[in-house]
Amino acid sequence: MPEQSQEMAEILQPQVGALWEKIRNKTQSALKCGALKSIPTESKFIDQDGVRFLVRILANLDRKEKAKKEQDRKTETSGKDFNPFLPYEEDLFVTHLSETHVCLLNKYNVVEHHLLMITRAFEEQENWLNLRDFEAMWACLTEIEGLAFYNGGTLAGASQRHKHLQLVPFPFNPDGSSLPIAPVIAGLEWQEAIVTVPHWQFQHAIARFDPPLISSPQSAAEATNTLYQRLLEAVGISVEGDRQTGAYNLLATREWMLIVPRSRDSFEGIPVNSLGFSGTLLVRNAQQMQWLEEVGPMNLLQNVGYGLRS
């Protein structure tokens, strides 16, 4: 069978239940050949407002910063933005998810088995998510329990223009504990379809998935696409046109989805992406860690989001 035909057969008839094995095998081979550049960290917990924040100190950013400089050099030389996903590195390729998306390992990962769900053809990261994106998300999430997330725009922590969702498998923390914000969400009273955490002083909206509506990846994607638009409207982001009208972070598990609108990408030199709102933060050094301990992670999140509307 010609190579192209084999590829299309795999796309149209994916091996259900085989994703975890593919991830483990690809991780081993990518580490062996040097394609996967894991970034070592030291970690510490900071408790605030019922969330046990996991804060990691990046022990060595040389690899990622060197790659960013090389990317900038290629952009300057060619006059075009360098795109690491077109073509993507075959050594990081995990599987075909659909006719529109593939799954890759995150090259510069802090957490093991960090996945990227990217579009085959170029789409802007600041385009709205759509049914095809959520089909790809659920193709992974139904097999790998974890946190799926999306950084909607540079102000939300996106570092690449090419549209990509991400997924980090559970257990989330090095000690095997659950997602830091999980206890807070578990304690919510779901009197309405869309709720907020009473003591979070930044705009956000959360909704639960109805189990019957997410019984299959296809039905889950359809339900998620509808809920996504409702959550955006709930936080004041108008859904119109092809491009997003405001930056936001999206976080989703098999049980719920959270959206947070963003006003800036960092505060006091500490960058925040979707993982920050899950209760996981990255700092560059001990000084930033000390600042975070003194001020509190919630203060950081408030300053990169929007204050509550009166």
Buried (B, 14 or more C-beta within 10 A) or exposed (E): EEEEEEEBEEBEEBEEEEBEEBBEEBBEBBBEEEBBBBBEBEBEBBEBEEBBBBBBBBEEEEEBEEBEEEBEEBEEEEEEEBBBBEEBBEBBBBBBBBEBBBBBBBBBBBBEBBBBBBBBEEBBBBBBBBBBBBBBBBBBBBBBEBBBBBBBBBBBBBBBBBBBBBBBBBEBBEEEBBBBBBBBBEEBEEEEEBBBBEEBBBBBBBBBBEEEBBEEBBEBBBBBBEBBBBBBBBBEBEEEEEEBBBBBBBBBBBEBBBBBBBBBBBBEEBBBBBBBBBBBBBBBEEEBBEBBEEBBBBBBBBBBBBEEEE
